[in-house]
Amino acid sequence: MCDLCGCKTYIDSGKQAVVNRAQEIIRHLDLTAENTELYEDCERILHEVFSYSFPSSEESEMLTTAKWAHSLHEPIYKQRCPKYVEAAKDVFARLPVNDDARSIVTAYHQLEQLAKEIGDKELASIQDARVRETLKAVQEVHDNNLAKKTRLKERYGLE
């Protein structure tokens, strides 16, 4: 659970609030069991983009050393980053909704966190079969994550 996406508010409000918000997100993002991987690909590719960038963080000796080591690879990252950014644009273009990337990622991430709170009892109480199947897919989306990340990188010829 994180605070950035707002999931804590729903989780603290109880299971029914979690289920209701999860259903709202699924409908808003036009998320289905079949397209869940597209949304997860968005998170995967953003992680890759980030790994080739220079985020600012609170300084510490270890972080300073890590940044220094990271900077040794800066020429490689400068060369690779544009290709990752273009791949990210294409991944987002494949989604069934046309919203800004940050809103999409925030809502999808929130749904992932909420799905962790939805057990079999809550899942069974959801009337809409599409929503139930989608929630199950979200709960299982990280299975075989390394293979899926490799597939994504291969699709775009990323290193």
N, C-alpha and C positions, 0 to 999 in steps of 0.2 A: 504494500500500500504506500502511496506517496501523497503528498499534499498538493503538488504542482497541478495535477489534472483535476482536482476537486473530488476525487473518489472518496476521500475520508469523510466528507460531509454526508454522503449517502450511506456509507458503511456504518457510521455512528448513528444514523437514523433508523437502522434496523433492516431486516431481510426484505420486507416488502418494498421499502424505498430503493433498495439495491435492485430488486427485480424490476420495478417500475422504470428506473433510470436505464437499466440495461435494455429494456424493450424500446424505450425512446431512442436510444443511440442506434440500435439495430435498424429501426425504421428510418431514422434520419440519414444514416449512411447507406441505406439500401443494402445492408450487409446480409449475406446468405451463407449457408454452409459451403457453397460452391466458390464464393469469392473471398472467403476469409483469408486465404493465402495471399491475395493481392494486397490486403491491408497490412498483413504481417510483413510482406516484402517492403512496404513503405518504411516500416520501422527498421528492418534489416539494412536497407540501403542508406537510411539516414545515419545509422550507426557507423557504416563504412565511410560516409562523407565526413562525419565527425572525427573518425580516427585519423584522417589525413588533414585535420585542421589544428588550430592552436587555441584551445579554450583557455580562458583566464580563470584561475582558481586561487584560493588562499595560498600564500607562499609557505613552504617548509623546506628544510634541507633536502628531503627526498624528492619533493616536487621540483625543486630547482635542478636537481641532478637529472630527474626524468625529463624535464623540459630541455635541458642541455643535450641529453642523449637524443631526444626527439629532433632537436634542431640539426643534429648531424645528418639527418635524413631529409631535411627541408627541400633540397633540390629534387629528390624523388617525389615527395609529396606535392610540390608545386606542379610537377609534370603530370601526376596521376589525378589530382583533385578535380580538374575540369571534366574528365571522363566520368568520374563518379557522380558529379553534379548532373551531367546530362542523363546518366542512367536513372538518377532519382526523378528527374522531370518525366522521363518516359514511364517509370513505375507508377507515378501519381496519375499520369494521363490515362492509364488503364482502368482506373477506378470508375464505378458507376455513378459517382457524384462529382459535381463540379464546384468544389468549395476550395477555400485557400488551404494550402498544405498544413499549416500550423493548426488550424481548426480541426482538420481531419485527423491528424496524429493525436491531438489532445483527446478528442472524443473516443478514438479507437483505443488509446492507452487506458483511458478511464474504463472503457468496457472490459478490457483485459483484467483490470484490477477488480472490478465488480464481479466478473465471472468467477473469480476465485472464491467469492463469498457465497455463491449460489450452489447449494447442495442438491442432491437428488429430490428431496421433498419440495423445494422451491421450484426446481425445474419441472417437476410433474404438475405443479399448480398452474403453469403457464398454458393457456388455452391454445395459443397460436403455434401450430406445429413448426412453421418456418422459424419462428423465434427460438423455440426449444432446440431445433437442429443447429441453428446458428450459434447459440450459446455453447452447445457441446463442441462444435468445431473450434470456437475461440478457446475453450478450455484445453483443447488438444493441439493447438496451433504450434506450440513449441516442440512437439515430438519430432525427433530427427532434425533438429534445428541446424546442425552443422551441414548436413547434406543439402538442406534447403538453401542455406547461405552459399554453399559451393555452387549450386545450380544457378542461383541469381547472379553470382559473379561470372560464371561461364556464359550465361545469356548475353551479358554485356561486354565480354572480353576484358574483365577487370582482373587486376593482379592482387 
